[in-house]
Amino acid sequence: MLQLTILNDTQTLRVSVQPGQPLGDVLHAHVPAFAMPCAGNHTCGKCRVQVSGPVSFMTESERKLLGDDAGDGVRLACFCRVEGDVTVTLQSGGSAKILSWYRTPEVKPDRSGYGFAVDIGTTTVAMQLIHRPSGRVVAERLAENAQRGFGADVISRIEACRGAGLATLSDRIAAQLEDMAAQCLAESGVSEVEESVVTGNSTMLHIYEGLDPASLAVVPFAMQSYFGGFSRRTLAGKPVYLPRCVGAYVGADITCALLAAGHGSQETQLLADIGTNGEIALTRNGTLTCCSTAAGPAFEGAGLSRGMSAGTGAICAVAEESGQVRYETVGNAPAIGVCGSGILDALAVMLATEAMDDSGYIEEDEAWPIGESGVSVTQRDVRQIQLAKSAICGGILTLLEDQALDAAAIDRFIIAGGFGSSMDLDSAAAIGLFPAALRQKADFIGNGALGGAVMLLRSSALREKSARMAAEATELSLSASPAFMDHYIDCMTFDRF
């Protein structure tokens, strides 16, 4: 047996490994938060570590993914195999900013005591300990999803359930929630809770509940459960309520976000939660129509040459002033990469300065430097965002067309989620992420999924309302829609729509 020493911020782990064992597998087992966005499929180049000691030789494929970082002990964990006693240092760009604020309508509480509201996102997890009569947040924990080593999107997680095993992923998220809950209770001095509400997309709830999500990935996208009742699990020893989903790709997180957005208003409202999976919901004349479009993880930095989450050192804003490109980073730290809001701004500047044409082609050298940051936008980065923004805008246009509406008919454009709350609306409209007519109607509500979960935690009556709303909603399938394919292709250009 060989010894592997893992240096992770202030923590040092020493584990025994077999000769030739893949480094990524070891980190999976002992550092659950270690991110492998492509699930170890050798495509993203994000699982970078610093290695000292005898390991396998670097292949040409690994060298290509590392680019300028190749050398000085920098390796990709998915390629690297341990051949002797090795020390590995995990690179850290700082913790990602995780959204926990929200704005919700007033609630008439009918529940007493304390409870946990939880939003299990594909990338992050947000938990709040709530005093139910008042709605006061007593304690809070925010973390990156402990399953993220199994891939950045829901399809990767579904595949991981077949490979690593459903129980492995299910127990990992359940253990993470228990640990976060224990920390909240210890910090607040609250001795016990009455119950919890745990929301998330359909895949996350299937995995949490230990239900095989494989059917969600293939036609006809069958649900093992729509939820809308109590879990088989407990949290801090008390019952857990799981809100109802609309369908396979419009989950309980959207049900909760619609509550937070004030569903039932007489306005014509369009809700968009823009992330790895873009979910869109249109409320009109008391009816609810929803759709979902696979944007991929590019808005969260995955798949981009220098992409990262919105952690310290991430370029989060870019602007052109008097011929100079200016940028801002999270924490005002030296730039080490670019996050979703930064890449949107960068593309808007590139378009405005004609460094990129409306087809997305970069004129010079296939890379555009972001000022003096040392970080560049490559031609491949542009194509990744092009695909993602086309999926979102195409989905919005298809949903509007289905209801015989145009963007000007929308009274309120509600944006939920972490990426949506950080992006610059002018940049987003300029590159065609959403129809330009929605720009002046946009309203951020923050983490609508968490806000809606808090509402359900405080009111039993709202649980019945939300379950009925989800059950009566119409889910518009985009996978076989000719209209969506037409809009998707049209939205590839970087134009205002």
DARA-V622227 format. One record per residue. RES is the residue in one letter. PHI is phi in degrees with one decimal (none if undefined). OMEGA is omega as a letter, one per 20 degrees, with the letter a starting at -180 (999 if undefined). BURIAL is + if it has 24 or more other C-alpha atoms within 12 Angstrom, else -. Layout:
BEGIN
res;phi;omega;burial
RES;PHI;OMEGA;BURIAL
RES;PHI;OMEGA;BURIAL
END
This chain:
BEGIN
res;phi;omega;burial
M;none;r;-
L;-107.1;r;-
Q;-110.4;r;+
L;-112.6;r;+
T;-103.9;a;+
I;-110.1;r;+
L;-101.2;a;+
N;-129.5;a;+
D;55.8;a;-
T;-94.6;a;-
Q;-103.9;r;-
T;-122.2;r;-
L;-116.9;r;-
R;-124.1;a;-
V;-131.5;r;+
S;-90.9;a;-
V;-134.2;r;+
Q;-85.0;r;-
P;-57.0;a;-
G;84.2;a;-
Q;-70.4;r;+
P;-62.9;a;+
L;-61.7;r;+
G;-59.8;r;+
D;-64.6;a;+
V;-66.0;a;+
L;-65.8;r;+
H;-53.2;a;+
A;-74.7;a;+
H;-110.8;r;+
V;-131.6;a;+
P;-55.2;a;+
A;-80.8;r;+
F;-65.6;a;+
A;-88.2;r;+
M;-132.2;a;+
P;-54.6;a;+
C;-95.4;r;+
A;62.6;r;+
G;78.8;a;+
N;-91.0;r;+
H;63.3;a;+
T;-122.8;a;+
C;-99.9;r;+
G;70.5;a;+
K;-100.8;a;+
C;-87.4;a;+
R;-81.3;r;+
V;-138.6;r;+
Q;-101.8;a;+
V;-118.4;r;+
S;-131.3;a;+
G;126.1;a;+
P;-72.6;r;-
V;-137.0;a;+
S;-65.2;r;+
F;-68.3;r;-
M;-74.3;r;+
T;-83.3;r;-
E;-65.3;r;-
S;-64.3;r;-
E;-66.8;a;+
R;-60.9;a;-
K;-65.3;r;-
L;-68.0;r;+
L;-73.4;r;+
G;60.0;a;-
D;-66.7;a;-
D;-81.1;a;-
A;-62.0;a;-
G;114.3;r;-
D;56.0;r;-
G;82.5;r;+
V;-80.0;a;+
R;-134.6;r;+
L;-99.9;a;+
A;-61.8;a;+
C;-72.9;r;+
F;-94.9;a;+
C;-77.4;r;+
R;-117.9;a;+
V;-81.4;a;+
E;-118.5;r;+
G;-166.6;r;+
D;-70.8;a;+
V;-131.0;r;+
T;-114.0;r;+
V;-123.4;r;+
T;-107.9;a;+
L;-80.7;r;+
Q;-73.8;a;+
S;-133.4;r;+
G;-102.7;a;+
G;87.6;a;+
S;-73.0;r;-
A;-68.1;r;+
K;-74.2;a;+
I;-110.5;a;+
L;-77.3;r;+
S;-128.7;r;+
W;-82.1;r;+
Y;-158.9;r;+
R;-124.9;a;+
T;-132.8;r;+
P;-68.1;r;-
E;-64.2;a;-
V;-120.4;r;+
K;-92.8;a;-
P;-72.0;r;-
D;-129.3;a;-
R;-125.2;a;+
S;-108.6;r;-
G;74.4;a;+
Y;-117.8;r;+
G;-160.6;r;+
F;-102.1;r;+
A;-109.1;a;+
V;-133.9;r;+
D;-116.7;r;+
I;-89.8;r;+
G;-89.6;r;+
T;-61.8;a;+
T;-100.5;a;+
T;-130.6;r;+
V;-129.7;r;+
A;-121.4;a;+
M;-132.4;r;+
Q;-129.9;r;+
L;-92.5;a;+
I;-115.1;r;+
H;-82.1;a;+
R;-66.4;r;+
P;-61.9;a;-
S;-99.8;a;-
G;80.7;a;+
R;-70.4;r;-
V;-82.7;a;+
V;-89.9;r;+
A;-155.8;a;+
E;-149.7;r;+
R;-136.4;r;+
L;-127.2;a;+
A;-153.0;r;+
E;-77.3;a;+
N;-59.0;a;+
A;-66.2;r;+
Q;-88.9;a;+
R;-66.8;r;+
G;-68.5;r;+
F;-96.5;r;+
G;125.5;a;+
A;-90.0;a;+
D;-129.6;a;+
V;-66.9;r;+
I;-64.2;r;+
S;-61.4;r;+
R;-67.4;r;+
I;-63.0;r;+
E;-64.1;r;+
A;-65.8;r;+
C;-64.1;r;+
R;-77.3;a;-
G;-83.4;a;-
A;-72.4;r;+
G;109.4;r;-
L;-57.7;a;+
A;-61.4;r;+
T;-62.6;a;+
L;-69.1;a;+
S;-63.8;a;+
D;-67.7;a;+
R;-65.9;a;+
I;-72.3;r;+
A;-63.6;r;+
A;-65.3;r;+
Q;-62.6;r;+
L;-63.3;r;+
E;-62.8;r;+
D;-66.2;r;-
M;-63.6;r;+
A;-63.8;r;+
A;-61.9;r;+
Q;-65.0;r;+
C;-63.5;a;+
L;-65.2;a;+
A;-63.7;a;-
E;-67.1;a;-
S;-85.1;a;-
G;81.1;r;-
V;-72.3;a;-
S;-83.1;a;-
E;-159.0;r;+
V;-113.1;r;+
E;-88.9;r;+
E;-169.3;r;+
S;-136.1;r;+
V;-121.1;r;+
V;-117.6;r;+
T;-115.4;a;+
G;167.8;r;+
N;-72.8;a;+
S;-60.3;a;+
T;-66.7;a;+
M;-62.4;r;+
L;-71.3;r;+
H;-59.3;a;+
I;-66.2;r;+
Y;-57.3;a;+
E;-81.6;a;+
G;79.3;r;+
L;-100.3;a;+
D;-62.5;a;+
P;-88.7;a;+
A;-56.2;a;+
S;-68.9;r;+
L;-74.1;a;+
A;-98.0;a;+
V;-132.6;r;-
V;-59.0;j;-
P;-96.4;r;-
F;57.7;a;-
A;-75.0;r;-
M;-91.2;r;+
Q;-71.2;r;-
S;-157.0;r;+
Y;-92.2;a;+
F;65.6;a;+
G;84.6;r;+
G;-164.1;a;+
F;-89.1;a;+
S;-74.0;r;+
R;-74.7;a;-
R;-93.7;r;+
T;-118.9;r;+
L;-134.0;a;+
A;55.7;r;+
G;80.7;a;-
K;-126.1;a;-
P;-60.9;r;-
V;-123.0;r;+
Y;-94.7;r;+
L;-110.8;r;+
P;-62.5;a;+
R;-78.3;r;+
C;-91.8;r;+
V;-84.0;a;+
G;-167.7;a;+
A;-60.9;a;+
Y;-122.0;r;+
V;-126.0;a;+
G;-94.2;a;+
A;-67.1;r;+
D;-64.3;r;+
I;-76.0;r;+
T;-54.9;a;+
C;-67.9;r;+
A;-63.0;r;+
L;-65.2;r;+
L;-62.2;a;+
A;-63.3;a;+
A;-81.3;r;+
G;83.4;r;+
H;-56.6;a;+
G;114.4;r;-
S;-63.0;r;-
Q;-79.8;r;-
E;-71.2;r;-
T;-87.7;a;+
Q;-117.9;r;+
L;-121.1;r;+
L;-106.0;r;+
A;-132.0;r;+
D;-108.9;a;+
I;-98.2;r;+
G;-159.9;r;+
T;-55.7;r;+
N;-118.1;a;+
G;-85.1;r;+
E;-106.4;a;+
I;-131.6;a;+
A;-135.9;a;+
L;-116.2;r;+
T;-107.8;a;+
R;-150.4;r;+
N;52.3;r;-
G;81.3;r;-
T;-105.3;a;+
L;-125.8;r;+
T;-122.7;a;+
C;-128.3;r;+
C;-151.4;a;+
S;-138.5;a;+
T;-135.6;a;+
A;-81.5;a;+
A;-83.4;a;+
G;81.6;a;+
P;-89.2;a;+
A;-61.8;r;+
F;-65.8;r;+
E;-104.0;r;+
G;95.0;a;+
A;-72.2;r;+
G;87.3;r;+
L;-96.1;a;+
S;-58.6;r;+
R;-123.9;a;+
G;-73.9;r;+
M;-159.8;r;+
S;-72.6;a;+
A;-79.5;r;+
G;-96.9;a;+
T;-53.6;r;+
G;91.0;r;+
A;-79.9;r;+
I;-68.6;a;+
C;-113.8;r;+
A;-150.3;r;+
V;-137.1;r;+
A;-148.8;r;+
E;-111.9;a;-
E;-133.0;r;-
S;51.9;r;-
G;82.5;r;-
Q;-110.5;r;-
V;-89.6;r;+
R;-106.3;r;-
Y;-145.1;r;+
E;-124.9;r;+
T;-120.2;r;+
V;-64.0;r;+
G;76.1;a;-
N;53.5;a;-
A;-89.0;r;-
P;-55.8;a;-
A;-68.8;r;+
I;-123.8;a;+
G;-178.5;a;+
V;-135.7;r;+
C;-101.7;a;+
G;-59.9;a;+
S;-65.3;r;+
G;-67.0;a;+
I;-69.9;r;+
L;-63.7;r;+
D;-60.8;a;+
A;-59.7;a;+
L;-66.1;r;+
A;-64.3;r;+
V;-66.8;r;+
M;-59.4;r;+
L;-68.1;a;+
A;-66.8;a;+
T;-93.1;r;-
E;64.2;r;-
A;-72.2;r;+
M;-136.7;r;+
D;-88.1;a;-
D;-71.4;r;+
S;-86.6;a;+
G;95.4;a;+
Y;-81.2;r;+
I;-92.0;a;+
E;-67.3;a;-
E;-117.8;r;-
D;62.7;r;-
E;59.4;r;-
A;-156.3;a;+
W;-125.9;a;+
P;-73.7;r;+
I;-87.0;a;+
G;56.4;r;+
E;-101.5;a;-
S;-72.4;a;+
G;85.3;r;-
V;-107.7;a;+
S;-122.9;r;+
V;-100.9;a;+
T;-93.1;r;+
Q;-60.3;r;+
R;-66.2;r;+
D;-60.0;r;+
V;-59.3;a;+
R;-65.1;r;+
Q;-63.7;r;+
I;-68.4;r;+
Q;-58.6;r;+
L;-64.7;a;+
A;-66.9;a;+
K;-70.9;r;+
S;-65.5;r;+
A;-64.5;a;+
I;-68.9;a;+
C;-64.9;r;+
G;-62.2;r;+
G;-64.4;r;+
I;-61.9;a;+
L;-64.5;r;+
T;-67.3;r;+
L;-64.6;r;+
L;-63.8;r;+
E;-62.8;r;-
D;-60.0;a;+
Q;-99.6;r;+
A;56.4;r;-
L;-124.2;r;-
D;-115.1;a;-
A;-60.9;a;+
A;-65.2;a;-
A;-81.2;a;-
I;-77.9;r;+
D;-81.7;a;+
R;-145.3;r;+
F;-107.0;a;+
I;-96.5;a;+
I;-114.6;a;+
A;-122.1;r;+
G;100.0;a;+
G;-64.3;a;+
F;-64.7;a;+
G;-60.2;a;+
S;-78.9;a;+
S;-106.4;a;+
M;-78.0;r;+
D;-84.0;a;+
L;-64.1;r;+
D;-65.7;r;+
S;-63.9;a;+
A;-62.6;r;+
A;-68.9;a;+
A;-63.1;a;+
I;-94.2;r;+
G;83.5;r;+
L;-70.6;r;+
F;-145.9;r;+
P;-57.4;a;+
A;-60.9;a;+
A;-64.1;r;+
L;-85.4;a;+
R;-54.9;a;+
Q;-79.0;a;-
K;-106.9;a;+
A;-72.4;a;+
D;-143.9;r;+
F;-78.1;r;+
I;-117.8;r;+
G;76.8;a;+
N;-79.8;a;+
G;-62.1;r;+
A;-62.8;r;+
L;-68.4;r;+
G;-60.6;r;+
G;-65.6;r;+
A;-62.9;r;+
V;-62.6;r;+
M;-60.6;r;+
L;-68.4;r;+
L;-65.4;a;+
R;-93.5;a;+
S;-137.3;r;+
S;-69.8;a;+
A;-62.1;r;-
L;-68.5;r;+
R;-64.5;r;+
E;-64.6;r;-
K;-63.0;a;+
S;-68.1;r;+
A;-64.7;r;+
R;-66.8;r;-
M;-59.8;a;+
A;-66.9;a;+
A;-67.3;a;+
E;-89.5;a;-
A;-69.3;r;+
T;-101.5;r;+
E;-100.2;r;+
L;-88.6;a;+
S;-80.8;r;+
L;-95.2;a;+
S;-62.5;a;+
A;-120.1;a;-
S;-91.2;r;-
P;-60.3;a;-
A;-63.0;r;-
F;-64.6;a;+
M;-61.6;r;+
D;-64.4;r;-
H;-65.6;a;+
Y;-58.7;r;+
I;-67.6;r;+
D;-61.5;a;+
C;-78.8;r;+
M;-64.6;a;+
T;-74.2;r;+
F;-89.5;r;+
D;-123.5;r;+
R;-81.7;a;+
F;-112.7;999;+
END
